[in-house]
Each structure stands twice: as structure tokens, then as C-alpha cells.
């Protein structure tokens, strides 16, 4: 039964936002870790950032797979 003025949908705290926050946090941590390694290997400035972006992008593909699949599943469930 639908009550007037009541919002329907997933309860607060569930859905896409928490999954997306976990995904972005994991990607950021991977990037920062690779950036620190680049700096430790004497890369500086824009070179360190570019290398860190490339390497973290490659690493995050398999490492963030679970979160990425959760986002896709949530979007698919919303379209049903």
C-alpha cells in the first residue's frame, strides 16, 4: 500500500552511494600508495603523478572488481 507523501525506494543508508564511496576510496588508496612508491623511487612532480595514474589504473581493475560489480548490480536492480 502506497501512502501519500511517503517516499518509496530503498531505505536510507542502502543503495548506490555507500558502494560508490567504497569503490572510490579503494581507488584513491591504490593511487596514493602507488604515488608514494613512485616518490620513494625518486620520481618527482608530474612524472610521479602520471606514472601513479597509469599503474594504479591497471592495479585497480582487478582489485576493485567486487565493488565495480556491486555498482553495476545495483544500477541493474534499480532499472527493474
TORNU-294746 format. One record per atom (N, C-alpha, C): x, y, z. Coordinates in steps of 0.1 Angstrom, whole numbers, plus 5000, padded with zeros to 4 digits. Layout:
<recs>
XYZ
...
</recs>
This chain:
<recs>
500849885000
500050005000
500950125000
500650224991
501450344990
500750454997
501350515007
500850625014
501150755008
500250855007
500550985001
501651055009
502651105001
503751185007
504851095012
504650965011
505750875015
506650845004
507950845006
508850814996
509050664995
509050614983
509350474982
510750454976
511250334978
512650314973
513450244984
514750234982
515550164992
515650255005
515750185016
515850265029
517150345029
517150445037
518450525038
519650445042
520750475037
521950405040
522250285031
521250255022
521550145013
521450204999
521850114990
521750164976
523150194970
523250284961
524450304953
525450384960
525150484968
526050574974
527150504983
526750424992
527850355001
528750274992
528250204982
529050114974
530050204966
529550314961
530350404953
531450474961
531150504974
532150564983
533250464986
532850334988
533850234990
534750214977
534150214966
534850204953
535850314951
535450434953
536250554951
537350554962
537050514974
538050514985
539150414982
538750304977
539750194973
540650244962
540050314951
540850364940
541750474945
541350554954
542150664959
543350614967
543050514976
544150444984
545150384975
544750314964
545650254955
546550354948
545850464944
546650574937
547650634947
547250664959
548150724969
549350634972
549050504973
550050404976
551150404965
550650394952
551550394941
552250524940
551650634943
552350764942
553450774952
553250724964
554250714975
555450624970
555150514964
556250434958
556950504948
556250574939
556950654928
557850764934
557450824945
558250934951
559450864958
559250744964
560350674970
561350634960
560950614948
561850574937
562450694930
562350804936
562950934931
562250994919
560950954916
560251024906
559551144913
559551264906
559051384912
558151454903
557251534908
556351614901
555351544892
555151594880
554151544871
554551404866
555751374866
556151234862
555651134872
555751164885
555251074895
553751054894
553051164892
551651164891
551151084879
551751104868
551351034855
551650884857
552850844862
553150704864
552150644874
551850714885
550950664895
549550644890
549150744881
547750724875
547750604866
548750584858
548750464849
548850334857
549750324866
549950204874
548750174882
548250274889
547050254898
545850214890
545750274878
544550234869
544650084866
545850034863
545949894859
545749804872
546249844883
546149764895
544649764900
543949884899
542649884904
541649804896
541949774884
541049694876
540749564883
541749484886
541349354893
541049374908
541749474914
541549494929
540149554933
539549634924
538349694927
537149624920
537349504915
536349434907
535049414915
535249374928
534049344936
533149464937
533749584940
532949704942
532349744929
533149734918
532649774905
531449684901
531449554904
530349464900
529149494909
529349544922
528249574931
527549704925
528349794920
527749914914
526849884902
527349794894
526649754882
525349684886
525449594896
524349514900
523249604906
523649704914
522749804920
522049884909
522749934899
522150004888
521149914881
521549794878
520649694871
519349674879
519549654893
518349634901
517449754901
517949874900
517049994900
516250004887
516749954877
516049964864
514949864863
514849764871
513849664871
512549724875
</recs>
